[in-house]
């Protein structure tokens, strides 16, 4: 099970998410517009990285 940490900078028009692996490597860095479908896609991308396991 991969250990991942996710952080998000939430803004009014867009957001930026970074996911780091246990060794500090950047696994994902993605900017998305403030839109439900875009945010659901981002969540799906993060869950795919984690193999469906919870992310801290």
Secondary structure as UniProt FT lines:
FT   STRAND          4..10
FT   STRAND          14..21
FT   TURN            22..23
FT   STRAND          26..33
FT   HELIX           36..50
FT   TURN            51..52
//
